[in-house]
């Protein structure tokens, strides 16, 4: 994929999370909002978020790294993705 | 365990009248679960005792005494009555685990209406089939779930009231929507409780089967007799306990043991309405000094996966008793909990249809890790030969788990589906749909389902429902859905699909299909793995051989394939 900066990456993930998982349009979701521990994204749905990241960034995240803690905010997700970007 | 009465002693001269006497119920009396869980506890002198500690998103904390839940139940009941909701109307509760969910449960029952709890993560189609089947008259919900209801409202002529418990006054209400705020309502001190009797319907839970649409399992107010006693004896709840049942009341554990059992005993319970994280769960136990914890194998395995190091950060010494439900509890989890908490999780087995625990590891009983335990006193449980439907005497031989009907909390019917209900009984036995063996000491050992239903994280998913929904995606030509083994959830949904001409297999399409099912049905039903096939294996008569695909996933022998269609 084309090179994107950190902010663009965060916005890409944030927009995906808001569009796909947040039901209440009044909710304010930021880069730091807890996603898994708050219940916005459940453990089953986390699998689709993982597939999104792998598709979008053309990476493979090992199953033992795709933990609820690593997926708990846009910031932590982007930090995880960065470890696997070439 | 203190003052423990052994399993053998409980078995002696057992009769359900033990429970009836403790609840001061006599045959023919009025019996209303809403009253038993609140008004009666207040009359017993516990009006000021905490009934519920609630913690939600963003650290929101609330607490309610038994008098508070009595008043809240009355207030909700009065609001519903004013709308015109009456006894035996179905009222759906479609909320996250917020206090209004628990309090509405009592309010609906107090007016004799039937509670229809539905898991709030259900998508619009899952919601539609269940509301349509029950001809639901009112739904109590939150604004975050409103868009799903608005989407299907036109197809639900029986749905008259959409009650919003958190209406934002800046926004306008649409067709059939009404606002109700418990906090802004004047508490109603006294109401006339509807005089429900033993066989009056109380709760309608939906459960999935291999074929057909989900079935509404009808329970009655007399179920209290089983739920009260099993809570007292198996969950071993005592007056000073602080109890945490982690189940969502959208499923039967969350009502039988997350509302009815503890509150009919006047027990303080805690509810955590956030997502799962080991840190949050251990912190919750420490903060509220939880003594009895009833959870699920999936959650226990997730905690195991989070590691033992994190546990040392918390003081979990308040825990006195642990139990588990939803899927078989593997022996590793039992051994782990003994090592970490100094006590094992006791596995319990039951179903939506049974309404209360049927087979259990009784407190104080010798634990065989990995075993389901023995039938609860008063329950005649056997395994049946799948050909003759006669009880198997030989230890270790696998058969169908079956029970002799007649326990108080047994379902009374499938809603509008008498035929399916009758199919559950053969030779005077209720067939659970699960397989097990019994060892020479009478312990049951779970083997698996006797059908294609997928048990994922303790929740049943119908392959038929997922296959049907997949076919509604424009790219999908054919579909077959099976269970795939999973380390944490025991099973997850796997879909095999063929594509219509013009569509190309690829990861983006896979994600699109996953999200399509997640939103339409639920995250539980979303295939976690999609495999593209050129064609699906079929019999010569054209029926998809799901059995073959299942065997492939589980590394099993594919068996007889003489009926397989040739190329």
HADDOCK unambig.tbl for C-alpha pairs under 7 A between the chains (distance, minus, plus):
assign (segid A and resid 23 and name CA) (segid B and resid 144 and name CA) 5.40 0.50 0.50
assign (segid A and resid 23 and name CA) (segid B and resid 145 and name CA) 6.72 0.50 0.50
assign (segid A and resid 24 and name CA) (segid B and resid 143 and name CA) 6.98 0.50 0.50
assign (segid A and resid 24 and name CA) (segid B and resid 144 and name CA) 4.17 0.50 0.50
assign (segid A and resid 36 and name CA) (segid B and resid 275 and name CA) 5.54 0.50 0.50
assign (segid A and resid 36 and name CA) (segid B and resid 276 and name CA) 6.77 0.50 0.50
assign (segid A and resid 37 and name CA) (segid B and resid 274 and name CA) 6.09 0.50 0.50
assign (segid A and resid 37 and name CA) (segid B and resid 275 and name CA) 4.27 0.50 0.50
assign (segid A and resid 37 and name CA) (segid B and resid 276 and name CA) 5.33 0.50 0.50
assign (segid A and resid 37 and name CA) (segid B and resid 277 and name CA) 5.50 0.50 0.50
assign (segid A and resid 38 and name CA) (segid B and resid 57 and name CA) 5.92 0.50 0.50
assign (segid A and resid 38 and name CA) (segid B and resid 274 and name CA) 4.69 0.50 0.50
assign (segid A and resid 38 and name CA) (segid B and resid 275 and name CA) 4.83 0.50 0.50
assign (segid A and resid 39 and name CA) (segid B and resid 274 and name CA) 4.93 0.50 0.50
assign (segid A and resid 39 and name CA) (segid B and resid 275 and name CA) 3.62 0.50 0.50
assign (segid A and resid 42 and name CA) (segid B and resid 275 and name CA) 6.50 0.50 0.50
assign (segid A and resid 44 and name CA) (segid B and resid 523 and name CA) 5.58 0.50 0.50
assign (segid A and resid 44 and name CA) (segid B and resid 524 and name CA) 6.14 0.50 0.50
assign (segid A and resid 45 and name CA) (segid B and resid 523 and name CA) 5.56 0.50 0.50
assign (segid A and resid 47 and name CA) (segid B and resid 528 and name CA) 6.58 0.50 0.50
assign (segid A and resid 48 and name CA) (segid B and resid 511 and name CA) 6.52 0.50 0.50
assign (segid A and resid 48 and name CA) (segid B and resid 514 and name CA) 6.78 0.50 0.50
assign (segid A and resid 51 and name CA) (segid B and resid 511 and name CA) 6.53 0.50 0.50
assign (segid A and resid 52 and name CA) (segid B and resid 511 and name CA) 6.77 0.50 0.50
assign (segid A and resid 55 and name CA) (segid B and resid 507 and name CA) 6.51 0.50 0.50
assign (segid A and resid 55 and name CA) (segid B and resid 508 and name CA) 6.79 0.50 0.50
assign (segid A and resid 68 and name CA) (segid B and resid 277 and name CA) 6.92 0.50 0.50
